[in-house]
Amino acid sequence: MRRSSRPIVCCTSRSRGGGGLFFLLLLWVIFLVGGSGAVASSAFSSAGDARARRAGGGVEREEGHHYSVPEMTGPGFLYTRPRGSCTPQFWSSRREAWPRMVPEMASVSKVFGSLALERYRWDLTLLEATERNDDGTNAFSHLLKQSTAALLNSYSRTGFPYTPWEVKTLFIQSLVSVQAAAHQANLFSQANNNIASCV
């Protein structure tokens, strides 16, 4: 057999073409990754716009390709003092911090005076007083519950019709009888449930 005299070439034009194919494949992968990133970014942006529109509570306006959310004119959602939040139930829920002058774990006798010991336990706390559920049948329980809320409101609500001193004095004066306790409890209850005085 006759051997060919042509030299063996390892890097033919085909191998160079393979390099070009690899380069095109690399560009295609970069395009796919970049395109999907743009799509994801667009999706996240749209989701963020939707959340912002829901948080704004209004209808969005389209300006070019961007959405603008109407400015909130009301109070922020982080701190909004609700109207009518003067009831004993509100204070017992501790949704709002109690005034420093009226600690929730302070005893009734310490805050209202030693005469309260004639009708109530010595270790009864103000928080327990607002949580009582026997005020429907017991005038003195009703008086204590409403008086505690009234005292809290007198410190924390500027429009409340009673001062702290008046609340304490009226409470002590009403301990003389069931009728007096029931009457004063109703007056405090009206003030505690009055929206105008609870702002």
PASEBA-1860 file (N, C-alpha, C; in nm, 3 decimals):
! residues 199
1> MRRSSRPI> 0.083/-0.119/0.000/0.000/0.000/0.000/0.086/0.124/0.000 ~ 0.030/0.219/-0.060/0.105/0.344/-0.074/0.056/0.444/0.029 ~ 0.150/0.497/0.104/0.115/0.594/0.206/0.096/0.731/0.145 ~ 0.000/0.804/0.204/-0.026/0.939/0.155/0.082/1.032/0.206 ~ 0.122/1.121/0.123/0.226/1.217/0.161/0.168/1.343/0.224 ~ 0.033/1.349/0.233/-0.030/1.471/0.290/-0.014/1.472/0.440 ~ 0.023/1.583/0.498/0.039/1.590/0.645/-0.095/1.583/0.716 ~ -0.091/1.530/0.837/-0.213/1.522/0.918/-0.234/1.655/0.987
9> VCCTSRSR> -0.350/1.709/0.968/-0.384/1.840/1.029/-0.486/1.815/1.137 ~ -0.454/1.857/1.261/-0.545/1.829/1.372/-0.654/1.934/1.384 ~ -0.627/2.053/1.344/-0.726/2.161/1.360/-0.777/2.200/1.224 ~ -0.879/2.135/1.178/-0.937/2.163/1.048/-1.036/2.276/1.059 ~ -1.093/2.311/0.946/-1.193/2.418/0.945/-1.318/2.376/1.023 ~ -1.342/2.243/1.027/-1.458/2.196/1.104/-1.442/2.226/1.252 ~ -1.317/2.205/1.304/-1.297/2.231/1.446/-1.310/2.380/1.475 ~ -1.265/2.464/1.378/-1.286/2.607/1.399/-1.434/2.640/1.398
17> GGGGLFFL> -1.510/2.575/1.312/-1.655/2.595/1.309/-1.719/2.551/1.438 ~ -1.666/2.445/1.501/-1.717/2.401/1.630/-1.699/2.508/1.735 ~ -1.587/2.580/1.732/-1.566/2.690/1.826/-1.669/2.799/1.806 ~ -1.701/2.827/1.682/-1.804/2.928/1.654/-1.940/2.884/1.702 ~ -1.968/2.754/1.687/-2.094/2.699/1.736/-2.103/2.710/1.888 ~ -1.991/2.683/1.955/-1.988/2.695/2.102/-2.014/2.840/2.144 ~ -1.957/2.934/2.070/-1.976/3.076/2.101/-2.123/3.115/2.085 ~ -2.185/3.067/1.976/-2.327/3.096/1.955/-2.414/3.034/2.064
25> LLLWVIFL> -2.377/2.912/2.104/-2.451/2.846/2.212/-2.439/2.925/2.342 ~ -2.318/2.976/2.370/-2.296/3.056/2.490/-2.379/3.184/2.486 ~ -2.383/3.250/2.372/-2.466/3.370/2.358/-2.614/3.339/2.378 ~ -2.657/3.227/2.327/-2.798/3.187/2.341/-2.834/3.164/2.488 ~ -2.742/3.097/2.563/-2.765/3.073/2.706/-2.771/3.205/2.780 ~ -2.679/3.296/2.750/-2.679/3.427/2.815/-2.808/3.501/2.785 ~ -2.853/3.493/2.661/-2.979/3.558/2.624/-3.096/3.501/2.702 ~ -3.099/3.366/2.714/-3.208/3.303/2.789/-3.208/3.345/2.935
33> VGGSGAVA> -3.089/3.343/2.995/-3.079/3.380/3.137/-3.116/3.526/3.156 ~ -3.063/3.611/3.071/-3.094/3.754/3.081/-3.240/3.782/3.054 ~ -3.300/3.714/2.957/-3.442/3.735/2.925/-3.532/3.691/3.037 ~ -3.503/3.573/3.098/-3.586/3.525/3.208/-3.571/3.614/3.329 ~ -3.450/3.669/3.349/-3.431/3.762/3.460/-3.514/3.886/3.441 ~ -3.520/3.933/3.315/-3.602/4.051/3.289/-3.748/4.022/3.311 ~ -3.791/3.901/3.268/-3.931/3.863/3.289/-3.961/3.853/3.437 ~ -3.868/3.790/3.514/-3.889/3.778/3.658/-3.892/3.914/3.723
41> SSAFSSAG> -3.798/4.002/3.677/-3.796/4.137/3.735/-3.926/4.209/3.706 ~ -3.977/4.192/3.583/-4.104/4.254/3.548/-4.218/4.199/3.632 ~ -4.215/4.066/3.657/-4.320/4.004/3.737/-4.316/4.054/3.880 ~ -4.193/4.062/3.936/-4.181/4.113/4.073/-4.226/4.258/4.081 ~ -4.191/4.335/3.978/-4.231/4.476/3.977/-4.382/4.489/3.971 ~ -4.446/4.405/3.887/-4.592/4.409/3.877/-4.656/4.368/4.008 ~ -4.600/4.263/4.073/-4.655/4.219/4.201/-4.638/4.328/4.306 ~ -4.522/4.395/4.303/-4.500/4.504/4.399/-4.597/4.617/4.376
49> DARARRAG> -4.624/4.649/4.246/-4.721/4.753/4.216/-4.858/4.716/4.266 ~ -4.895/4.587/4.249/-5.027/4.543/4.295/-5.038/4.554/4.445 ~ -4.930/4.514/4.517/-4.932/4.526/4.664/-4.942/4.672/4.705 ~ -4.867/4.758/4.636/-4.871/4.900/4.670/-5.009/4.959/4.644 ~ -5.074/4.913/4.535/-5.208/4.966/4.505/-5.306/4.920/4.610 ~ -5.292/4.792/4.656/-5.382/4.743/4.761/-5.358/4.818/4.891 ~ -5.230/4.843/4.923/-5.199/4.914/5.047/-5.248/5.057/5.042 ~ -5.241/5.119/4.922/-5.287/5.256/4.909/-5.436/5.268/4.920
57> GGVEREEG> -5.507/5.162/4.890/-5.651/5.165/4.904/-5.720/5.247/4.797 ~ -5.653/5.275/4.687/-5.715/5.355/4.583/-5.700/5.290/4.448 ~ -5.744/5.359/4.344/-5.733/5.309/4.208/-5.609/5.371/4.147 ~ -5.527/5.288/4.083/-5.401/5.337/4.030/-5.425/5.418/3.904 ~ -5.330/5.507/3.874/-5.334/5.585/3.751/-5.213/5.544/3.668 ~ -5.234/5.521/3.540/-5.124/5.479/3.454/-5.062/5.602/3.392 ~ -4.933/5.620/3.412/-4.859/5.731/3.353/-4.743/5.670/3.275 ~ -4.758/5.664/3.144/-4.658/5.596/3.064/-4.663/5.448/3.092
65> HHYSVPEM> -4.551/5.395/3.139/-4.545/5.254/3.174/-4.539/5.233/3.324 ~ -4.557/5.337/3.401/-4.545/5.325/3.546/-4.679/5.351/3.611 ~ -4.700/5.287/3.723/-4.821/5.308/3.802/-4.787/5.397/3.920 ~ -4.874/5.489/3.950/-4.856/5.571/4.070/-4.972/5.544/4.164 ~ -4.941/5.535/4.290/-5.041/5.507/4.392/-5.085/5.637/4.455 ~ -5.216/5.660/4.470/-5.261/5.783/4.533/-5.208/5.794/4.675 ~ -5.177/5.914/4.714/-5.124/5.936/4.849/-5.232/5.915/4.953 ~ -5.194/5.849/5.063/-5.290/5.825/5.171/-5.310/5.954/5.248
73> TGPGFLYT> -5.434/5.996/5.261/-5.462/6.120/5.331/-5.501/6.097/5.475 ~ -5.543/5.975/5.509/-5.584/5.945/5.646/-5.465/5.911/5.732 ~ -5.487/5.877/5.857/-5.377/5.838/5.945/-5.315/5.707/5.902 ~ -5.189/5.689/5.935/-5.119/5.568/5.896/-5.173/5.445/5.966 ~ -5.146/5.328/5.907/-5.199/5.205/5.964/-5.118/5.157/6.084 ~ -5.000/5.213/6.106/-4.919/5.168/6.219/-4.973/5.218/6.352 ~ -5.028/5.336/6.352/-5.084/5.386/6.478/-5.208/5.467/6.446 ~ -5.322/5.411/6.474/-5.449/5.480/6.458/-5.529/5.459/6.584
81> RPRGSCTP> -5.561/5.567/6.653/-5.639/5.554/6.776/-5.786/5.539/6.737 ~ -5.846/5.426/6.766/-5.985/5.405/6.727/-6.080/5.489/6.808 ~ -6.190/5.527/6.745/-6.294/5.601/6.816/-6.373/5.504/6.903 ~ -6.423/5.555/7.013/-6.505/5.473/7.100/-6.426/5.370/7.179 ~ -6.295/5.391/7.193/-6.213/5.292/7.262/-6.198/5.327/7.409 ~ -6.310/5.348/7.477/-6.306/5.386/7.618/-6.365/5.281/7.710 ~ -6.411/5.172/7.657/-6.484/5.074/7.737/-6.389/4.989/7.822 ~ -6.441/4.927/7.928/-6.357/4.835/8.006/-6.304/4.719/7.921
89> QFWSSRRE> -6.384/4.673/7.826/-6.340/4.563/7.739/-6.218/4.604/7.658 ~ -6.218/4.729/7.611/-6.103/4.777/7.535/-5.976/4.778/7.621 ~ -5.988/4.830/7.742/-5.870/4.839/7.828/-5.824/4.701/7.875 ~ -5.918/4.609/7.895/-5.877/4.475/7.938/-5.806/4.399/7.827 ~ -5.832/4.436/7.702/-5.764/4.369/7.589/-5.619/4.414/7.575 ~ -5.584/4.526/7.637/-5.449/4.582/7.635/-5.400/4.610/7.493 ~ -5.491/4.650/7.407/-5.451/4.690/7.272/-5.381/4.825/7.273 ~ -5.401/4.899/7.378/-5.333/5.028/7.395/-5.264/5.027/7.531
97> AWPRMVPE> -5.147/5.085/7.535/-5.073/5.088/7.661/-5.148/5.168/7.767 ~ -5.148/5.119/7.888/-5.214/5.190/7.997/-5.130/5.311/8.037 ~ -5.195/5.417/8.083/-5.119/5.533/8.132/-5.027/5.493/8.248 ~ -4.913/5.557/8.254/-4.815/5.522/8.359/-4.869/5.548/8.499 ~ -4.959/5.645/8.510/-5.015/5.677/8.642/-5.110/5.569/8.692 ~ -5.153/5.481/8.603/-5.249/5.376/8.641/-5.193/5.241/8.596 ~ -5.099/5.184/8.669/-5.044/5.053/8.630/-5.151/4.945/8.636 ~ -5.153/4.859/8.538/-5.259/4.758/8.530/-5.252/4.655/8.642
105> MASVSKVF> -5.136/4.637/8.701/-5.123/4.541/8.811/-5.133/4.606/8.948 ~ -5.163/4.736/8.952/-5.181/4.804/9.080/-5.312/4.758/9.144 ~ -5.314/4.755/9.275/-5.436/4.711/9.345/-5.540/4.822/9.345 ~ -5.665/4.781/9.352/-5.776/4.876/9.354/-5.766/4.968/9.476 ~ -5.733/4.911/9.590/-5.725/4.991/9.712/-5.610/5.092/9.708 ~ -5.503/5.059/9.637/-5.391/5.152/9.627/-5.426/5.270/9.537 ~ -5.502/5.246/9.433/-5.535/5.352/9.337/-5.655/5.434/9.383 ~ -5.760/5.367/9.430/-5.883/5.437/9.467/-5.890/5.472/9.616
113> GSLALERY> -5.804/5.415/9.696/-5.805/5.446/9.838/-5.845/5.327/9.923 ~ -5.813/5.336/10.052/-5.835/5.223/10.142/-5.983/5.194/10.166 ~ -6.072/5.291/10.141/-6.215/5.265/10.159/-6.266/5.158/10.063 ~ -6.193/5.135/9.954/-6.233/5.031/9.859/-6.224/4.892/9.921 ~ -6.145/4.879/10.028/-6.131/4.748/10.094/-6.261/4.703/10.159 ~ -6.355/4.794/10.181/-6.483/4.756/10.240/-6.567/4.673/10.143 ~ -6.542/4.688/10.014/-6.623/4.618/9.913/-6.543/4.519/9.827 ~ -6.412/4.533/9.822/-6.333/4.454/9.727/-6.214/4.388/9.797
121> RWDLTLLE> -6.163/4.282/9.734/-6.046/4.212/9.786/-5.926/4.305/9.792 ~ -5.838/4.280/9.886/-5.721/4.366/9.902/-5.622/4.350/9.787 ~ -5.622/4.231/9.721/-5.526/4.207/9.614/-5.588/4.217/9.474 ~ -5.709/4.268/9.466/-5.775/4.283/9.335/-5.704/4.391/9.254 ~ -5.662/4.357/9.132/-5.589/4.453/9.048/-5.684/4.526/8.955 ~ -5.636/4.636/8.899/-5.717/4.714/8.805/-5.746/4.634/8.678 ~ -5.648/4.556/8.633/-5.672/4.474/8.514/-5.783/4.373/8.540 ~ -5.781/4.311/8.656/-5.889/4.218/8.691/-6.023/4.289/8.699
129> ATERNDDG> -6.020/4.413/8.745/-6.144/4.491/8.755/-6.207/4.513/8.618 ~ -6.125/4.538/8.516/-6.180/4.559/8.382/-6.223/4.428/8.317 ~ -6.172/4.316/8.367/-6.206/4.185/8.308/-6.326/4.119/8.375 ~ -6.381/4.178/8.479/-6.490/4.114/8.553/-6.610/4.092/8.462 ~ -6.678/3.979/8.485/-6.799/3.949/8.408/-6.922/3.932/8.497 ~ -6.909/3.972/8.623/-7.023/3.963/8.714/-7.090/4.098/8.735 ~ -7.057/4.194/8.647/-7.110/4.329/8.664/-7.256/4.341/8.622 ~ -7.311/4.237/8.561/-7.452/4.243/8.522/-7.546/4.225/8.640
137> TNAFSHLL> -7.501/4.158/8.743/-7.586/4.131/8.859/-7.538/4.198/8.986 ~ -7.415/4.247/8.987/-7.357/4.307/9.107/-7.327/4.454/9.080 ~ -7.396/4.542/9.150/-7.379/4.686/9.128/-7.239/4.733/9.162 ~ -7.179/4.676/9.264/-7.044/4.719/9.304/-6.938/4.670/9.205 ~ -6.959/4.554/9.147/-6.868/4.508/9.041/-6.880/4.597/8.918 ~ -7.003/4.633/8.886/-7.027/4.722/8.771/-6.963/4.858/8.796 ~ -6.976/4.908/8.918/-6.916/5.037/8.952/-6.765/5.032/8.939 ~ -6.703/4.928/8.990/-6.557/4.916/8.983/-6.509/4.904/8.839
145> KQSTAALL> -6.578/4.825/8.761/-6.539/4.805/8.621/-6.545/4.936/8.543 ~ -6.656/5.008/8.556/-6.672/5.133/8.482/-6.584/5.244/8.540 ~ -6.562/5.243/8.671/-6.477/5.344/8.733/-6.332/5.328/8.689 ~ -6.287/5.204/8.678/-6.150/5.179/8.633/-6.131/5.229/8.490 ~ -6.227/5.198/8.403/-6.219/5.247/8.265/-6.225/5.399/8.262 ~ -6.311/5.458/8.345/-6.322/5.604/8.349/-6.192/5.668/8.396 ~ -6.126/5.605/8.493/-5.999/5.659/8.541/-5.893/5.654/8.431 ~ -5.888/5.543/8.358/-5.794/5.531/8.247/-5.823/5.635/8.140
153> NSYSRTGF> -5.950/5.655/8.111/-5.989/5.754/8.010/-5.958/5.896/8.055 ~ -5.973/5.922/8.184/-5.946/6.058/8.234/-5.799/6.095/8.218 ~ -5.712/5.996/8.218/-5.570/6.022/8.196/-5.532/6.023/8.048 ~ -5.601/5.945/7.967/-5.556/5.925/7.829/-5.641/5.993/7.723 ~ -5.761/6.039/7.755/-5.850/6.101/7.656/-5.875/6.246/7.695 ~ -5.831/6.337/7.608/-5.841/6.480/7.642/-5.986/6.528/7.650 ~ -6.076/6.467/7.577/-6.215/6.512/7.579/-6.302/6.443/7.682 ~ -6.243/6.362/7.768/-6.322/6.288/7.865/-6.379/6.384/7.970
161> PYTPWEVK> -6.507/6.369/8.007/-6.573/6.469/8.093/-6.533/6.465/8.241 ~ -6.458/6.366/8.284/-6.418/6.357/8.425/-6.267/6.369/8.437 ~ -6.223/6.432/8.545/-6.080/6.434/8.578/-6.049/6.312/8.665 ~ -5.922/6.274/8.677/-5.889/6.160/8.763/-5.937/6.178/8.907 ~ -5.925/6.298/8.960/-5.969/6.322/9.097/-6.120/6.303/9.110 ~ -6.195/6.349/9.011/-6.341/6.333/9.014/-6.380/6.186/9.008 ~ -6.313/6.109/8.925/-6.345/5.966/8.913/-6.323/5.897/9.047 ~ -6.210/5.923/9.110/-6.180/5.859/9.239/-6.279/5.902/9.347
169> TLFIQSLV> -6.311/6.031/9.350/-6.403/6.082/9.453/-6.543/6.025/9.435 ~ -6.593/6.026/9.311/-6.727/5.973/9.284/-6.734/5.824/9.311 ~ -6.626/5.753/9.283/-6.622/5.610/9.311/-6.637/5.583/9.461 ~ -6.559/5.653/9.543/-6.564/5.633/9.688/-6.700/5.672/9.743 ~ -6.756/5.782/9.694/-6.887/5.827/9.742/-6.998/5.729/9.707 ~ -6.980/5.653/9.599/-7.085/5.562/9.553/-7.081/5.427/9.621 ~ -6.985/5.405/9.708/-6.976/5.277/9.779/-7.075/5.266/9.895 ~ -7.150/5.373/9.922/-7.238/5.374/10.040/-7.359/5.284/10.025
177> SVQAAAHQ> -7.405/5.262/9.899/-7.525/5.180/9.880/-7.527/5.120/9.741 ~ -7.613/5.020/9.725/-7.628/4.955/9.595/-7.684/5.054/9.493 ~ -7.781/5.134/9.537/-7.844/5.230/9.447/-7.742/5.335/9.398 ~ -7.662/5.386/9.491/-7.562/5.485/9.453/-7.457/5.425/9.360 ~ -7.418/5.302/9.387/-7.319/5.234/9.302/-7.374/5.212/9.162 ~ -7.498/5.167/9.153/-7.559/5.142/9.022/-7.575/5.272/8.943 ~ -7.615/5.379/9.012/-7.635/5.508/8.945/-7.503/5.562/8.889 ~ -7.399/5.563/8.972/-7.271/5.616/8.927/-7.208/5.527/8.821
185> ANLFSQAN> -7.226/5.397/8.832/-7.174/5.305/8.729/-7.236/5.335/8.594 ~ -7.366/5.365/8.593/-7.434/5.399/8.467/-7.382/5.530/8.409 ~ -7.354/5.628/8.497/-7.300/5.756/8.448/-7.161/5.737/8.388 ~ -7.078/5.661/8.455/-6.944/5.633/8.400/-6.954/5.553/8.270 ~ -7.048/5.460/8.265/-7.066/5.379/8.144/-7.106/5.465/8.025 ~ -7.193/5.562/8.049/-7.234/5.653/7.941/-7.114/5.732/7.890 ~ -7.031/5.781/7.982/-6.913/5.856/7.941/-6.813/5.766/7.869 ~ -6.798/5.643/7.917/-6.702/5.550/7.855/-6.745/5.508/7.716
193> NNIASCV> -6.875/5.508/7.691/-6.926/5.465/7.561/-6.959/5.581/7.468 ~ -6.934/5.702/7.513/-6.963/5.820/7.432/-6.849/5.843/7.334 ~ -6.880/5.834/7.205/-6.775/5.847/7.102/-6.709/5.983/7.108 ~ -6.787/6.088/7.134/-6.731/6.224/7.134/-6.626/6.242/7.243 ~ -6.640/6.173/7.354/-6.545/6.190/7.464/-6.430/6.091/7.457 ~ -6.430/6.006/7.357/-6.328/5.900/7.349/-6.231/5.921/7.234 ~ -6.224/6.041/7.180/-6.134/6.067/7.069/-5.994/6.086/7.122
END
